[in-house]
Amino acid sequence: MGFRIWSVWDPSQLEADLAPRVEEVSEELLLTDFTDETGLREVIARTARRHDIDAVLHCGHGDSVLPVVREAWRLGLSPNPPAVYERLQVCEEGDRAPAEAPRVSVETLTVNGTHHVVGMTAQRTTGPPDFLVTGYLHPAPLTDDERKIIGAAVEERLTASGYRFGPAHTQVALLPDGPRIVSCRAHLGADRIPLLVEIARGFDLEAAVFTALSGGRPVVPSASRYAEVGFFLLPEGRLETYTGTEDIAVTPWVRGARFPYAVGDWIAPIGDPRARRAYVVVEGDTPELTRDRIAKARVDLVADIRPATR
């Protein structure tokens, strides 16, 4: 699309199997400690000046967001003022919902202050008592009225924050008295949610961000199928052997899979965000079918894990 990209990562957050892909699409991969606010801001400023950068976007979340946005705003390279992110953080601190409440995530893309709802994705969980997230289904099986009410609530939150440009990922709890926003963050959905959107709708959300940088507005097709990502539900411990990944990769309805572990690696427990690194993505005509296909892939992966010792 004509864009040249410089990527800035914290080396402690860049996984080994992703680093070559980041380098491939970047003019340069710059590594710096995100906990060093001064150093991070210096890297942003030096890179922007040296390469005549037109825009700086923070694509993740965490404590590094505000330092990057503040420096980008100072340089005139952020479409959103830092106050936007500060307001979103304050709102998130005050939003709570029971763990058992069903949740959906809402993907939006804002262009020149207009918020476009791309789609809604349902959480899959372990159920009671912990309700740990085990995957996501897109599109969420909602009624038209539910989608309208949820979409209006998200657009209201984004407007109130002053958000002018970029993707947003908003988690919404579905309560008996209506939807409640749990979090609203200015980045693309994680855990391969953009891939689910592309499979179900034929809409490339990541590419749409670059189209928006050029002033284009998104045109989002209706979903023609369901797409689901399921995390491999492995017990905590040390990986000794595993099989099945080759068979999963060639299954016709599998649209993506990742198992970034080698023998001897430590496997995080279910519920730990690190456990979401290993997953399978499938497509199907119904939510029941995608659920069954995720279950089959989990059975096909056979892993021998030495249990954690306390």
URHU-V414999 format. One record per residue. N is the residue number from 1. RES is the residue in one letter. SS is DSSP state (a for helix, b for strand, c for the rest). PHI is phi in degrees with one decimal (999 if undefined). OMEGA is omega as a letter, one per 20 degrees, with the letter a starting at -180 (NA if undefined). Layout:
n=N res=RES ss=SS phi=PHI omega=OMEGA
n=N res=RES ss=SS phi=PHI omega=OMEGA
//
This chain:
n=1 res=M ss=c phi=999 omega=r
n=2 res=G ss=c phi=93.2 omega=r
n=3 res=F ss=c phi=-89.6 omega=r
n=4 res=R ss=c phi=-111.1 omega=a
n=5 res=I ss=c phi=-123.1 omega=r
n=6 res=W ss=b phi=-110.2 omega=a
n=7 res=S ss=b phi=-108.0 omega=r
n=8 res=V ss=b phi=-117.5 omega=a
n=9 res=W ss=b phi=-133.5 omega=r
n=10 res=D ss=c phi=-86.4 omega=a
n=11 res=P ss=c phi=-58.7 omega=r
n=12 res=S ss=c phi=-73.3 omega=a
n=13 res=Q ss=c phi=-106.5 omega=a
n=14 res=L ss=c phi=-97.8 omega=a
n=15 res=E ss=c phi=-75.4 omega=a
n=16 res=A ss=a phi=-58.2 omega=a
n=17 res=D ss=a phi=-79.0 omega=r
n=18 res=L ss=a phi=-95.6 omega=a
n=19 res=A ss=a phi=-55.4 omega=r
n=20 res=P ss=a phi=-61.9 omega=r
n=21 res=R ss=a phi=-68.9 omega=r
n=22 res=V ss=a phi=-64.2 omega=r
n=23 res=E ss=a phi=-62.5 omega=a
n=24 res=E ss=a phi=-62.6 omega=a
n=25 res=V ss=a phi=-94.8 omega=a
n=26 res=S ss=c phi=-111.1 omega=r
n=27 res=E ss=c phi=-63.5 omega=r
n=28 res=E ss=b phi=-158.3 omega=r
n=29 res=L ss=b phi=-104.4 omega=a
n=30 res=L ss=b phi=-104.4 omega=a
n=31 res=L ss=b phi=-109.4 omega=r
n=32 res=T ss=c phi=-154.5 omega=a
n=33 res=D ss=c phi=-76.8 omega=a
n=34 res=F ss=c phi=-70.1 omega=r
n=35 res=T ss=c phi=-79.9 omega=r
n=36 res=D ss=c phi=-93.8 omega=a
n=37 res=E ss=a phi=-60.7 omega=a
n=38 res=T ss=a phi=-62.7 omega=r
n=39 res=G ss=a phi=-63.5 omega=r
n=40 res=L ss=a phi=-63.1 omega=r
n=41 res=R ss=a phi=-65.6 omega=r
n=42 res=E ss=a phi=-65.1 omega=r
n=43 res=V ss=a phi=-63.5 omega=r
n=44 res=I ss=a phi=-60.8 omega=a
n=45 res=A ss=a phi=-65.1 omega=a
n=46 res=R ss=a phi=-64.4 omega=a
n=47 res=T ss=a phi=-66.7 omega=a
n=48 res=A ss=a phi=-63.0 omega=a
n=49 res=R ss=a phi=-72.6 omega=a
n=50 res=R ss=a phi=-66.6 omega=a
n=51 res=H ss=a phi=-114.9 omega=r
n=52 res=D ss=c phi=53.9 omega=a
n=53 res=I ss=c phi=-68.1 omega=a
n=54 res=D ss=c phi=-95.3 omega=a
n=55 res=A ss=c phi=-154.0 omega=r
n=56 res=V ss=c phi=-120.2 omega=r
n=57 res=L ss=c phi=-122.3 omega=r
n=58 res=H ss=c phi=-92.4 omega=a
n=59 res=C ss=c phi=-98.5 omega=a
n=60 res=G ss=c phi=-126.9 omega=r
n=61 res=H ss=c phi=-144.7 omega=a
n=62 res=G ss=c phi=112.1 omega=a
n=63 res=D ss=c phi=-70.0 omega=a
n=64 res=S ss=a phi=-82.8 omega=a
n=65 res=V ss=a phi=-60.8 omega=a
n=66 res=L ss=a phi=-62.6 omega=r
n=67 res=P ss=a phi=-57.7 omega=a
n=68 res=V ss=a phi=-66.5 omega=a
n=69 res=V ss=a phi=-65.7 omega=r
n=70 res=R ss=a phi=-62.8 omega=r
n=71 res=E ss=a phi=-69.7 omega=r
n=72 res=A ss=a phi=-63.3 omega=r
n=73 res=W ss=a phi=-66.5 omega=r
n=74 res=R ss=a phi=-61.0 omega=a
n=75 res=L ss=c phi=-84.9 omega=a
n=76 res=G ss=c phi=76.6 omega=a
n=77 res=L ss=c phi=-118.7 omega=r
n=78 res=S ss=c phi=-112.0 omega=r
n=79 res=P ss=c phi=-73.8 omega=a
n=80 res=N ss=c phi=-121.7 omega=r
n=81 res=P ss=c phi=-71.2 omega=r
n=82 res=P ss=a phi=-55.8 omega=a
n=83 res=A ss=a phi=-58.8 omega=r
n=84 res=V ss=a phi=-59.6 omega=a
n=85 res=Y ss=a phi=-70.4 omega=r
n=86 res=E ss=a phi=-64.0 omega=r
n=87 res=R ss=a phi=-65.2 omega=r
n=88 res=L ss=a phi=-63.5 omega=r
n=89 res=Q ss=a phi=-65.5 omega=r
n=90 res=V ss=a phi=-63.2 omega=r
n=91 res=C ss=a phi=-61.2 omega=a
n=92 res=E ss=a phi=-63.9 omega=a
n=93 res=E ss=a phi=-63.7 omega=a
n=94 res=G ss=a phi=-96.8 omega=a
n=95 res=D ss=c phi=-100.0 omega=r
n=96 res=R ss=c phi=-131.9 omega=r
n=97 res=A ss=c phi=-150.4 omega=r
n=98 res=P ss=c phi=-58.8 omega=a
n=99 res=A ss=c phi=-61.0 omega=a
n=100 res=E ss=c phi=-79.1 omega=a
n=101 res=A ss=c phi=-67.9 omega=r
n=102 res=P ss=c phi=-58.2 omega=a
n=103 res=R ss=b phi=-128.4 omega=r
n=104 res=V ss=b phi=-128.0 omega=r
n=105 res=S ss=b phi=-108.2 omega=a
n=106 res=V ss=b phi=-116.4 omega=r
n=107 res=E ss=b phi=-96.1 omega=r
n=108 res=T ss=b phi=-131.0 omega=r
n=109 res=L ss=b phi=-134.6 omega=a
n=110 res=T ss=b phi=-101.5 omega=r
n=111 res=V ss=b phi=-130.0 omega=a
n=112 res=N ss=c phi=53.1 omega=r
n=113 res=G ss=c phi=83.4 omega=r
n=114 res=T ss=b phi=-98.7 omega=a
n=115 res=H ss=b phi=-95.4 omega=r
n=116 res=H ss=b phi=-110.2 omega=r
n=117 res=V ss=b phi=-79.0 omega=a
n=118 res=V ss=b phi=-85.5 omega=a
n=119 res=G ss=b phi=173.0 omega=a
n=120 res=M ss=b phi=-124.8 omega=a
n=121 res=T ss=b phi=-126.0 omega=a
n=122 res=A ss=b phi=-90.9 omega=r
n=123 res=Q ss=b phi=-82.6 omega=r
n=124 res=R ss=b phi=-101.1 omega=a
n=125 res=T ss=b phi=-133.3 omega=r
n=126 res=T ss=c phi=-75.4 omega=a
n=127 res=G ss=c phi=78.9 omega=a
n=128 res=P ss=c phi=-65.3 omega=j
n=129 res=P ss=c phi=-94.0 omega=a
n=130 res=D ss=c phi=-96.3 omega=a
n=131 res=F ss=c phi=53.8 omega=r
n=132 res=L ss=c phi=-75.9 omega=a
n=133 res=V ss=b phi=-74.0 omega=r
n=134 res=T ss=b phi=-116.0 omega=r
n=135 res=G ss=b phi=166.7 omega=a
n=136 res=Y ss=b phi=-141.2 omega=r
n=137 res=L ss=b phi=-123.1 omega=r
n=138 res=H ss=b phi=-130.2 omega=i
n=139 res=P ss=c phi=-78.9 omega=r
n=140 res=A ss=c phi=-64.2 omega=r
n=141 res=P ss=c phi=-74.2 omega=a
n=142 res=L ss=c phi=-121.9 omega=r
n=143 res=T ss=c phi=-79.5 omega=r
n=144 res=D ss=a phi=-58.7 omega=r
n=145 res=D ss=a phi=-64.2 omega=r
n=146 res=E ss=a phi=-62.5 omega=r
n=147 res=R ss=a phi=-62.3 omega=a
n=148 res=K ss=a phi=-65.4 omega=a
n=149 res=I ss=a phi=-65.9 omega=a
n=150 res=I ss=a phi=-65.2 omega=a
n=151 res=G ss=a phi=-60.7 omega=r
n=152 res=A ss=a phi=-64.9 omega=a
n=153 res=A ss=a phi=-65.4 omega=a
n=154 res=V ss=a phi=-68.4 omega=r
n=155 res=E ss=a phi=-61.0 omega=r
n=156 res=E ss=a phi=-63.5 omega=r
n=157 res=R ss=a phi=-64.0 omega=a
n=158 res=L ss=a phi=-65.0 omega=r
n=159 res=T ss=a phi=-64.2 omega=a
n=160 res=A ss=a phi=-62.8 omega=a
n=161 res=S ss=a phi=-76.9 omega=a
n=162 res=G ss=c phi=86.9 omega=a
n=163 res=Y ss=c phi=-63.6 omega=a
n=164 res=R ss=c phi=-110.7 omega=a
n=165 res=F ss=c phi=-154.1 omega=r
n=166 res=G ss=b phi=118.8 omega=r
n=167 res=P ss=b phi=-77.8 omega=r
n=168 res=A ss=b phi=-143.7 omega=r
n=169 res=H ss=b phi=-122.7 omega=a
n=170 res=T ss=b phi=-117.5 omega=r
n=171 res=Q ss=b phi=-96.1 omega=a
n=172 res=V ss=b phi=-127.4 omega=r
n=173 res=A ss=b phi=-91.7 omega=a
n=174 res=L ss=b phi=-95.8 omega=a
n=175 res=L ss=b phi=-103.2 omega=a
n=176 res=P ss=c phi=-56.7 omega=a
n=177 res=D ss=c phi=-94.3 omega=r
n=178 res=G ss=b phi=125.4 omega=a
n=179 res=P ss=b phi=-72.6 omega=r
n=180 res=R ss=b phi=-127.4 omega=r
n=181 res=I ss=b phi=-73.5 omega=a
n=182 res=V ss=b phi=-94.5 omega=r
n=183 res=S ss=b phi=-155.2 omega=r
n=184 res=C ss=b phi=-142.4 omega=a
n=185 res=R ss=b phi=-125.2 omega=a
n=186 res=A ss=c phi=-88.1 omega=r
n=187 res=H ss=c phi=-161.2 omega=r
n=188 res=L ss=c phi=-68.2 omega=r
n=189 res=G ss=c phi=-61.3 omega=r
n=190 res=A ss=c phi=-88.0 omega=r
n=191 res=D ss=c phi=58.0 omega=r
n=192 res=R ss=c phi=66.9 omega=r
n=193 res=I ss=a phi=-59.8 omega=r
n=194 res=P ss=a phi=-57.4 omega=r
n=195 res=L ss=a phi=-66.8 omega=r
n=196 res=L ss=a phi=-60.2 omega=r
n=197 res=V ss=a phi=-61.1 omega=a
n=198 res=E ss=a phi=-65.7 omega=a
n=199 res=I ss=a phi=-66.9 omega=a
n=200 res=A ss=a phi=-76.4 omega=a
n=201 res=R ss=a phi=-116.9 omega=a
n=202 res=G ss=c phi=69.3 omega=a
n=203 res=F ss=c phi=-119.0 omega=a
n=204 res=D ss=c phi=-88.4 omega=a
n=205 res=L ss=a phi=-65.9 omega=r
n=206 res=E ss=a phi=-65.7 omega=r
n=207 res=A ss=a phi=-65.0 omega=a
n=208 res=A ss=a phi=-64.2 omega=r
n=209 res=V ss=a phi=-62.6 omega=r
n=210 res=F ss=a phi=-71.7 omega=r
n=211 res=T ss=a phi=-60.1 omega=r
n=212 res=A ss=a phi=-65.8 omega=r
n=213 res=L ss=a phi=-61.1 omega=r
n=214 res=S ss=c phi=-89.8 omega=r
n=215 res=G ss=c phi=96.5 omega=a
n=216 res=G ss=c phi=-78.8 omega=r
n=217 res=R ss=c phi=-98.3 omega=a
n=218 res=P ss=c phi=-74.9 omega=r
n=219 res=V ss=c phi=-117.8 omega=a
n=220 res=V ss=c phi=-101.1 omega=r
n=221 res=P ss=c phi=-71.0 omega=r
n=222 res=S ss=c phi=-68.6 omega=r
n=223 res=A ss=c phi=-71.6 omega=r
n=224 res=S ss=c phi=-108.0 omega=r
n=225 res=R ss=c phi=-161.0 omega=r
n=226 res=Y ss=b phi=-104.5 omega=r
n=227 res=A ss=b phi=-134.2 omega=a
n=228 res=E ss=b phi=-139.1 omega=r
n=229 res=V ss=b phi=-111.2 omega=r
n=230 res=G ss=b phi=-125.5 omega=r
n=231 res=F ss=b phi=-81.4 omega=r
n=232 res=F ss=c phi=-71.3 omega=a
n=233 res=L ss=c phi=-89.7 omega=a
n=234 res=L ss=c phi=-100.4 omega=r
n=235 res=P ss=c phi=-73.9 omega=r
n=236 res=E ss=c phi=-68.0 omega=r
n=237 res=G ss=b phi=154.9 omega=a
n=238 res=R ss=b phi=-100.3 omega=a
n=239 res=L ss=b phi=-72.9 omega=a
n=240 res=E ss=b phi=-104.8 omega=r
n=241 res=T ss=b phi=-149.1 omega=r
n=242 res=Y ss=b phi=-157.7 omega=r
n=243 res=T ss=b phi=-143.9 omega=r
n=244 res=G ss=c phi=108.5 omega=a
n=245 res=T ss=a phi=-64.9 omega=r
n=246 res=E ss=a phi=-65.8 omega=r
n=247 res=D ss=a phi=-64.0 omega=r
n=248 res=I ss=a phi=-62.4 omega=a
n=249 res=A ss=a phi=-63.8 omega=a
n=250 res=V ss=c phi=-100.4 omega=r
n=251 res=T ss=c phi=-67.5 omega=a
n=252 res=P ss=c phi=-56.0 omega=a
n=253 res=W ss=c phi=-89.4 omega=r
n=254 res=V ss=b phi=-81.9 omega=a
n=255 res=R ss=b phi=-108.8 omega=r
n=256 res=G ss=b phi=178.5 omega=r
n=257 res=A ss=b phi=-157.9 omega=r
n=258 res=R ss=b phi=-147.3 omega=r
n=259 res=F ss=c phi=-137.8 omega=a
n=260 res=P ss=c phi=-85.5 omega=a
n=261 res=Y ss=c phi=-113.2 omega=r
n=262 res=A ss=c phi=-120.1 omega=r
n=263 res=V ss=c phi=-54.9 omega=a
n=264 res=G ss=c phi=101.4 omega=a
n=265 res=D ss=c phi=-73.2 omega=r
n=266 res=W ss=b phi=-87.2 omega=r
n=267 res=I ss=b phi=-101.2 omega=r
n=268 res=A ss=c phi=-74.5 omega=a
n=269 res=P ss=c phi=-74.3 omega=r
n=270 res=I ss=c phi=-58.0 omega=a
n=271 res=G ss=c phi=101.2 omega=r
n=272 res=D ss=c phi=-77.6 omega=a
n=273 res=P ss=a phi=-53.4 omega=r
n=274 res=R ss=a phi=-67.6 omega=r
n=275 res=A ss=a phi=-70.1 omega=a
n=276 res=R ss=a phi=-83.1 omega=r
n=277 res=R ss=a phi=-68.4 omega=a
n=278 res=A ss=c phi=-106.3 omega=a
n=279 res=Y ss=b phi=-155.3 omega=r
n=280 res=V ss=b phi=-135.4 omega=r
n=281 res=V ss=b phi=-118.2 omega=a
n=282 res=V ss=b phi=-129.7 omega=r
n=283 res=E ss=b phi=-123.0 omega=r
n=284 res=G ss=b phi=-175.2 omega=a
n=285 res=D ss=c phi=-82.4 omega=a
n=286 res=T ss=c phi=-140.1 omega=r
n=287 res=P ss=a phi=-62.5 omega=r
n=288 res=E ss=a phi=-66.6 omega=a
n=289 res=L ss=a phi=-68.5 omega=r
n=290 res=T ss=a phi=-66.0 omega=r
n=291 res=R ss=a phi=-62.0 omega=a
n=292 res=D ss=a phi=-64.9 omega=a
n=293 res=R ss=a phi=-69.7 omega=r
n=294 res=I ss=a phi=-63.5 omega=a
n=295 res=A ss=a phi=-60.9 omega=r
n=296 res=K ss=a phi=-64.6 omega=r
n=297 res=A ss=a phi=-61.9 omega=r
n=298 res=R ss=a phi=-65.3 omega=r
n=299 res=V ss=a phi=-70.2 omega=a
n=300 res=D ss=a phi=-65.8 omega=r
n=301 res=L ss=c phi=-84.2 omega=a
n=302 res=V ss=b phi=-110.4 omega=a
n=303 res=A ss=b phi=-124.1 omega=r
n=304 res=D ss=b phi=-100.2 omega=a
n=305 res=I ss=b phi=-123.2 omega=r
n=306 res=R ss=b phi=-75.6 omega=a
n=307 res=P ss=b phi=-58.4 omega=r
n=308 res=A ss=c phi=-68.0 omega=r
n=309 res=T ss=c phi=-106.9 omega=a
n=310 res=R ss=c phi=-98.0 omega=NA
//
